[in-house]
């Protein structure tokens, strides 16, 4: 709260084209990021891929009629994702996935809707 950046925002957001850019210029708390993500969800800027799955990062990439999901388990324990009625194909193993998906600790999956 002192120095040349006193009174300046620590986070800024700008819409550009069909997207949005957010700059966060500070180290902050998990609660800050939780609130930021919840706000972006309420704004409709983003959507949850697998709701409520702590420790698993899910990133969706899509274009040209294709969709990829990158699922990273940051925890050391196995994490199990409920797929609901969705069916996916594991792009590394070729396995068809339905019902649930297990990701080993500190591991990842790259999947596509099947």
Secondary structure, DSSP 8 states (H G I E B T S, - for coil): --STTTTS-SEEEEEETTEEEEEE-S---HHHHHHHHHHHHHHTS---SSTT-TTEEEEEEEETTEEEEEEEE-SSS-EEEEEEEEEEEETTT--EEEEEEEE-TT-EEEEEE-
